[in-house]
């Protein structure tokens, strides 16, 4: 299924995961909005990949603070960020947005 145009209803899932895929999405912002749309309130989004691929494909998010700020604007709160020499993992929670912020 195309991540940019998911056919699931709003508020369907408790958990969405993305492993080694997000750097291949044509429009990262649109894809993240779609993921947020299909997540239930307060649901979890896990995103993980090899650190070297993250650094290569999305260098603007090398620093977790930059990625956290982008995700905050899209309606996610970072719950954890774990990184070792080979892997990076982010766990986000869907925030409740007011109608004005949607």
C-alpha positions as CSV (number, residue, x, y, z in Angstrom):
1,X,0.0,0.0,0.0
2,X,1.2,3.5,-0.7
3,X,2.3,5.1,2.6
4,X,1.2,8.5,1.2
5,X,-2.4,7.4,0.6
6,X,-3.4,4.7,3.2
7,X,-6.8,3.2,2.7
8,X,-7.4,2.6,6.4
9,X,-9.9,4.6,8.4
10,X,-8.9,7.3,10.7
11,X,-8.0,6.2,14.3
12,X,-7.6,2.5,13.3
13,X,-4.3,1.4,14.9
14,X,-2.7,1.3,18.4
15,X,0.8,0.9,16.9
16,X,2.4,1.6,13.6
17,X,6.0,0.6,12.9
18,X,8.5,1.5,10.2
19,X,11.8,-0.3,10.0
20,X,14.3,0.6,7.3
21,X,11.6,2.3,5.1
22,X,11.0,5.9,5.9
23,X,14.1,7.2,4.0
24,X,12.5,5.8,0.8
25,X,9.2,7.6,1.1
26,X,8.8,10.3,-1.6
27,X,7.2,12.8,0.7
28,X,8.2,12.2,4.4
29,X,5.8,14.8,5.7
30,X,2.8,13.5,3.9
31,X,3.6,9.9,4.9
32,X,4.0,10.9,8.6
33,X,0.6,12.8,8.4
34,X,-1.0,9.6,7.0
35,X,0.5,7.5,9.8
36,X,-0.8,10.0,12.4
37,X,-4.2,9.9,10.8
38,X,-4.6,6.1,11.1
39,X,-3.3,6.0,14.6
40,X,-5.7,6.0,17.5
41,X,-5.4,8.8,20.1
42,X,-2.3,8.3,22.2
43,X,-1.2,5.4,20.0
44,X,2.5,4.6,19.3
45,X,4.6,5.0,16.3
46,X,8.0,3.2,16.2
47,X,10.6,4.1,13.6
48,X,13.9,2.4,13.4
49,X,16.8,2.1,10.9
50,X,20.5,1.6,10.6
51,X,22.1,4.8,11.8
52,X,24.3,5.0,8.8
53,X,21.3,5.0,6.5
54,X,19.6,7.7,8.5
55,X,22.7,9.8,8.3
56,X,23.0,9.3,4.6
57,X,19.3,9.6,3.4
58,X,18.0,12.1,6.0
59,X,21.0,14.1,7.2
60,X,18.7,16.9,8.4
61,X,17.6,14.5,11.1
62,X,21.0,13.3,12.2
63,X,20.4,15.1,15.5
64,X,17.4,13.7,17.3
65,X,16.3,17.2,18.4
66,X,15.7,18.3,14.8
67,X,13.6,15.2,14.2
68,X,11.7,15.7,17.5
69,X,10.9,19.2,16.5
70,X,9.5,18.2,13.1
71,X,7.5,15.4,14.6
72,X,6.1,17.8,17.2
73,X,4.8,20.1,14.5
74,X,3.1,17.0,12.9
75,X,1.4,16.1,16.1
76,X,3.7,13.6,17.7
77,X,5.6,13.6,21.0
78,X,8.9,11.8,21.3
79,X,8.8,9.2,24.1
80,X,12.2,7.7,23.6
81,X,15.2,7.8,21.3
82,X,17.8,5.0,21.5
83,X,20.9,4.9,19.4
84,X,23.9,2.7,19.3
85,X,26.7,2.4,16.8
86,X,24.5,0.5,14.3
87,X,20.8,1.4,15.0
88,X,18.6,4.3,15.8
89,X,15.1,3.9,17.2
90,X,12.5,6.5,17.8
91,X,9.2,6.0,19.7
92,X,6.6,8.7,19.3
93,X,3.1,9.1,20.7
94,X,0.2,10.6,18.8
95,X,-0.8,13.9,20.4
96,X,-4.3,15.2,20.5
97,X,-4.5,18.3,18.3
98,X,-7.2,20.9,18.5
99,X,-9.2,21.5,15.3
100,X,-7.2,24.7,14.8
101,X,-3.9,22.8,14.7
102,X,-5.0,20.0,12.4
